[in-house]
Each structure stands twice: as structure tokens, then as C-alpha cells.
Amino acid sequence: MDFLTLTSPLDMHLHLRQEAMLKAVAPLSAETFAGAVIMPNLVPPVDSLERLQAYREEILSACGRKDFAPYMTLFFRNYTREQLEAAREHIIGIKLYPAGITTNSDGGVSQIEEAEPTMRLMEELGIPLHVHGESNGFVMDREAEFLGVYRHLAKTFPKLKIIMEHITTAAAVELLDEYENLHATVTVQHLLITLDDVAGGMLNPHLFCKPIAKRPEDRTALANAALAAHPKLSFGSDSAPHPVHKKECCGCAAGVFTAPIALQILTGFFDQNGALDNLQAFISDNACRIYGVTPPKKTVRLQRSPFVIPAKYGEVVPMWAGQEIPWSVTAVD
């Protein structure tokens, strides 16, 4: 197969930032994706309906097109029933960050027990919970240590839809099948790289992200689930733009930028593994079913034709900058 058509691709985990960065990167996602779940860890965080509505308008203005749906999330805090009822029709879910675990998460949750009253309300109102699932332990063990929290929440709130965001381990893949109300997203980078690619030779800051890439056996488990279009797994890029001076420095910012190249890379990956027929489900159909969304109609056509990833998009260096990949986007309708 030398051509592929994808219908309404979705990115179920995306960072768009603010101000100049928002204006630079939002059009790159809107060009090929029909919609995306927008993360709320801004400064200040998106933790009110008023703030959320204003941010949504900023995103739409930056995109400059009507065929891209920003699916908005609130930053987790303790909300009242009235606040949740007012926000419900405007959000796809609420994103929980453990305090201090990633970029702009200092205002996150310190004790899960303190968050449970809001989770109970979310369960009653049918609002999904999105979770950055890491402890503050040794960096390679953080996701594994958090899996017990997922089990606790899945059992305590059996009707609460819980999204394990950007999973990175074989153990998390196995957990998907233990509880009906658990779902997950996975990124481009975690399907393709391990920690060795980040720090095994010369340090590559543009592959450094949180959760950090793990072991080969973890990558294999993630890849197998994605290539099989596991029905509870969706694509979420976790594309996280930082200007080059924030990446190539001491105190390197965490985040891999893949938004404008994700579809091309994924098509090559699924093609290489003989699974192109499953890409539509992974990139859109699963998410539509899990979240109950109907995205704008957008058709993306790709061709087996070499594409050289740009060295930079504005001030942001993408994953695999300067490398040639085998598939290109040829048309978007």
C-alpha cells in the first residue's frame, strides 16, 4: 500500500501553551488533526469555567480554522457540584496532576484521599478523570508505583471513566484489562524510543520528557497494544513545545514536540509492522467511542514518499529533527 487515507485524526493529549507559543504551535496541530484534548497546566492553571472559555477562544483564534475541535479540560482541584454542573457541557474531563510531578503542576494534588469528594461528584455527573500517573519516587519506577492508585480509584469509583495518560510501561498495558473503567493514551515517542535513546550515548534533550522513556520490554508492550488497536487505548501525542533555549540548557525542560509530524511517523510505524489497517482505530475511532465525541470531518491523505523533518518549527525543535521518514502528508480536505 503506497497511499493511506485517515478520517478525522484525533490527538487525545496535547499541550498548546499560551501567547506567542500558542499562536505558533496551534495551527500545526489544526492542520492535520480534527481535534485534540487540551491540557490545562498553564500559568495560572485552567481551573475555572471562565478561564477555560477564554482559553478555548484563544485556541480557536490561534488555529484560524473551523475544522479543529479543542476538547477542553479543567485542572483538578476540589470543585463544588454547582461548579461541575456548570462546566460539564464545556469539558471532556478534568486532569489530575500529582503536585510538582511535571511542568506547571505545583498546584496539583498532594493526597489522593483529599481529591475523592470531587471524584465522587465527577462519577455521578459522568465527567471523566484524566491522570498523570506518576509518584515522586525513583524516576524509572514512578509509573509502576502509581498503578496501585489507579487500582484504588477504579475500585472505589467503578462508574468513573479514568484515563491513564501517556502510559509508558508493560505493567500499565496489563492494567488496562483489569478494570472496565480504565482507559489510556500513548505517545509517539514511547512507542519508538527507550531511555537508551535519551541518555545512552550523548544526551538528547529533545527526547527528554515526563514520564521518561522506559525499557525495551516496555516499548514492545506499548507497541503491541497500539498496533493491535487495543480498544481501550487511544493516541495522545503529549506534544509539549519548548523554545530551543529551554531544551538545550542546564535544567532542560521536559517535553517532546511531535504535533506536526505525528501522523507521518505513526503511518510509517504501522506500515513497518504490517498494521496499517489498524491505524484508523488507534488514531480516531477508539477515542470517538471512548469519549462519545463526533469530531469535525477531516480527511488526511498520506503517501509513501520521503519526508525530511524540519530542523525547527519556529523556535521549537521536533523529535527526529533533520531525519528522513518514509511517509508524507499530501492533502488535507
C-alpha positions in Angstrom: 0.0 0.0 0.0 1.5 3.3 -1.1 -1.4 5.6 -0.1 -3.4 5.9 3.1 -6.5 8.0 4.0 -7.3 8.8 7.6 -10.6 10.2 8.7 -10.7 12.9 11.4 -7.5 12.0 13.3 -7.6 12.9 17.0 -4.8 13.8 19.4 -6.2 12.9 22.8 -3.4 14.7 24.8 -1.9 17.9 23.6 -0.1 20.9 25.1 -0.6 24.3 23.3 0.8 26.7 25.8 0.0 30.4 25.8 0.5 33.7 23.9 3.2 33.5 21.2 3.9 29.8 21.6 0.2 29.1 21.3 0.0 31.1 18.1 3.0 29.2 16.7 2.0 25.6 17.5 -1.8 25.5 17.5 -2.0 25.8 13.7 0.4 22.9 13.3 -2.0 20.6 15.1 -5.1 22.0 13.5 -3.6 21.4 10.0 -3.9 17.6 10.2 -5.9 16.8 13.3 -9.7 17.2 13.6 -9.5 17.7 17.3 -7.4 17.4 20.4 -7.7 17.1 24.2 -6.1 20.3 25.5 -4.1 20.1 28.7 -4.8 22.7 31.4 -1.4 23.1 33.2 -0.8 26.7 32.3 0.3 29.6 34.5 -2.2 30.2 36.1 -3.9 26.8 35.6 -7.2 26.5 33.8 -9.3 25.8 36.9 -12.5 27.7 36.3 -15.2 27.8 33.7 -14.4 31.4 32.9 -10.7 30.7 32.4 -11.5 27.6 30.3 -13.8 29.5 28.0 -11.3 32.3 27.5 -8.6 29.8 26.7 -10.8 27.9 24.2 -11.4 31.2 22.3 -7.6 31.9 22.3 -7.0 28.4 20.8 -9.7 28.8 18.1 -8.3 32.3 17.2 -4.8 30.9 17.0 -5.8 28.0 14.8 -7.7 30.2 12.4 -9.9 27.4 11.1 -13.2 25.8 11.9 -12.4 22.1 11.3 -10.5 21.7 14.6 -12.2 20.9 17.9 -10.4 21.8 21.1 -11.7 19.4 23.7 -11.1 21.3 26.9 -10.1 20.0 30.4 -10.1 21.6 33.8 -7.1 21.5 36.1 -8.1 19.2 39.1 -8.9 20.9 42.3 -11.8 20.4 44.7 -14.9 21.6 42.8 -18.4 22.0 44.1 -21.4 20.3 42.5 -22.6 23.6 41.1 -19.2 24.3 39.5 -19.1 20.9 37.9 -22.7 21.1 36.7 -21.9 24.4 35.1 -18.7 23.2 33.4 -19.9 19.7 32.4 -21.1 20.6 28.8 -17.9 22.6 28.1 -15.3 20.0 29.1 -14.2 16.5 28.1 -12.8 15.8 31.5 -10.7 17.0 34.4 -6.9 16.5 34.6 -5.3 15.4 37.8 -1.6 16.1 38.3 0.3 14.9 41.4 1.8 18.0 42.9 5.1 19.1 41.4 5.4 16.0 39.2 5.7 17.7 35.8 5.6 21.1 34.1 3.4 23.7 35.9 2.0 21.1 38.3 2.9 22.7 41.6 -0.8 23.3 42.4 -1.6 19.6 41.8 -3.0 17.0 44.2 -0.8 16.1 47.2 -3.1 13.5 48.8 -5.4 11.4 46.7 -7.8 11.0 49.6 -8.4 14.7 49.7 -9.5 14.6 46.0 -12.0 11.8 46.4 -15.1 14.0 47.2 -14.7 15.7 43.8 -14.1 12.4 42.1 -17.4 11.2 43.6 -19.2 14.1 42.1 -17.5 13.5 38.7 -18.6 9.9 38.8 -22.2 11.0 39.5 -22.1 13.6 36.7 -20.3 11.4 34.1 -17.2 13.6 33.9 -14.0 11.6 33.0 -10.9 11.8 35.1 -7.6 12.2 33.3 -4.5 11.4 35.3 -0.7 12.0 35.0 0.1 8.8 36.8 3.4 9.1 38.5 4.7 9.0 42.1 7.6 11.1 43.2 9.9 8.1 43.7 12.9 6.9 41.6 12.2 8.2 38.1 12.1 4.8 36.3 9.7 3.4 38.9 7.2 6.3 39.2 4.5 4.9 36.9 4.8 1.5 38.4 4.4 2.9 41.9 1.3 4.8 40.8 -0.5 1.8 39.4 -1.8 1.0 42.9 -3.5 4.4 42.9 -5.3 3.5 39.6 -6.5 0.2 41.1 -7.8 2.0 44.2 -9.6 4.6 42.1 -11.0 2.1 39.6 -12.5 0.0 42.5 -13.7 3.0 44.6 -15.4 4.7 41.7 -16.4 1.9 39.3 -18.6 4.2 37.1 -15.9 6.9 36.8 -14.1 6.8 33.5 -10.4 7.1 34.2 -7.8 7.9 31.6 -4.3 6.8 32.3 -2.5 9.4 30.3 0.7 8.7 28.3 1.4 5.2 29.7 4.9 4.0 29.4 5.2 0.5 30.9 4.2 -3.1 30.2 2.5 -3.2 33.6 0.2 -0.3 32.7 -0.8 -2.1 29.5 -1.7 -5.1 31.5 -3.7 -3.0 34.0 -6.0 -1.8 31.1 -7.7 -5.2 31.1 -8.2 -5.4 34.8 -10.9 -2.8 35.2 -13.7 -1.9 32.8 -13.4 1.9 33.7 -9.7 2.2 32.9 -8.6 3.6 29.5 -5.2 5.0 28.3 -3.4 7.2 25.9 0.1 6.6 24.5 2.5 8.9 22.7 4.6 8.6 19.5 7.9 8.7 21.4 7.0 6.0 23.9 6.1 3.6 21.0 9.5 4.2 19.4 12.3 5.0 21.9 13.7 3.8 25.2 15.8 5.6 27.8 18.8 4.5 25.8 17.8 6.9 23.0 17.6 9.7 25.5 20.7 9.2 27.6 22.5 6.0 26.4 25.0 8.0 24.4 25.2 11.7 24.0 22.3 13.2 25.9 19.4 14.1 23.5 17.4 16.8 25.3 14.7 16.8 22.6 13.7 13.2 23.5 13.6 14.0 27.3 10.0 14.0 28.6 8.0 13.0 31.6 7.1 10.3 32.0 10.6 9.3 30.9 11.1 6.7 28.2 11.5 3.2 29.8 13.0 -0.2 28.9 12.8 -2.1 25.6 10.3 -4.6 27.0 8.0 -1.7 27.9 8.3 -0.2 24.5 7.4 -3.6 23.0 4.3 -3.9 25.1 3.1 -0.4 24.2 3.8 -1.1 20.5 1.9 -4.4 20.5 -1.2 -2.7 22.1 -1.1 0.2 19.7 -0.5 -1.9 16.6 -3.4 -4.2 17.6 -5.6 -1.0 18.1 -6.4 -2.2 21.7 -10.0 -0.9 22.1 -9.2 1.0 25.4 -6.1 2.7 24.0 -6.0 6.0 22.1 -3.3 8.1 20.6 -2.3 11.1 22.6 0.8 12.9 21.5 1.7 14.7 24.8 3.3 17.0 22.3 5.0 19.6 24.5 6.7 22.6 22.8 9.5 24.4 24.5 11.8 27.0 22.8 15.2 25.7 22.0 16.9 27.7 24.7 14.7 25.9 27.3 15.7 22.4 25.9 19.4 22.8 25.1 20.4 24.1 28.6 21.0 23.1 32.2 17.7 22.3 33.7 16.3 21.0 30.4 12.5 21.3 30.2 10.6 18.1 29.8 8.6 17.6 26.6 8.9 16.1 23.1 7.4 18.1 20.2 5.7 15.8 17.7 2.4 17.6 16.7 3.2 18.4 13.1 4.9 15.0 12.4 2.9 12.5 14.4 0.7 11.2 11.6 3.6 10.7 9.3 5.7 8.9 11.9 2.7 6.7 13.0 1.9 5.7 9.5 5.5 4.6 8.9 5.4 2.7 12.2 2.2 0.9 11.5 3.3 0.2 7.9 6.6 -1.2 9.0 4.7 -3.6 11.3 2.0 -4.6 8.8 -0.7 -3.0 10.8 -1.9 0.0 8.6 -5.5 -1.4 8.7 -5.5 -0.7 12.5 -4.2 2.9 12.4 -7.7 4.5 11.9 -8.9 2.9 15.1 -5.9 3.9 17.1 -5.8 7.5 15.7 -9.6 8.2 15.9 -12.2 5.5 16.2 -11.3 4.3 19.6 -11.3 7.8 21.0 -14.7 8.6 19.4 -16.2 5.6 21.1 -14.5 6.0 24.5 -15.3 9.7 24.8 -18.5 9.8 22.9 -17.3 12.6 20.6 -18.1 13.4 17.0 -15.1 15.4 15.6 -15.2 17.7 12.6 -14.9 15.9 9.3 -11.4 16.0 8.0 -9.7 13.7 5.6 -5.9 13.4 5.6 -4.1 11.7 2.7 -0.6 10.2 3.1 1.7 8.8 0.6 4.8 6.6 0.8 7.1 9.4 -0.2 10.2 10.6 1.8 9.7 13.5 4.1 12.6 15.3 5.9 11.5 16.5 9.3 12.4 20.2 9.6 15.2 21.3 11.9 12.9 23.6 13.7 9.3 24.8 13.7 9.8 28.4 14.7 11.8 28.2 17.9 10.8 24.6 18.7 12.9 21.6 17.7 10.8 18.5 16.9 11.5 14.8 17.5 14.0 13.4 15.0 14.8 16.9 13.5 16.5 16.6 10.2 15.8 12.9 9.7 14.1 11.4 6.7 10.9 9.4 7.3 9.1 7.3 4.6 5.6 8.8 4.6 4.3 12.3 3.8 1.0 14.1 4.2 -0.1 15.0 0.7 -3.5 16.5 1.2 -6.0 17.6 3.9 -9.7 18.0 3.0 
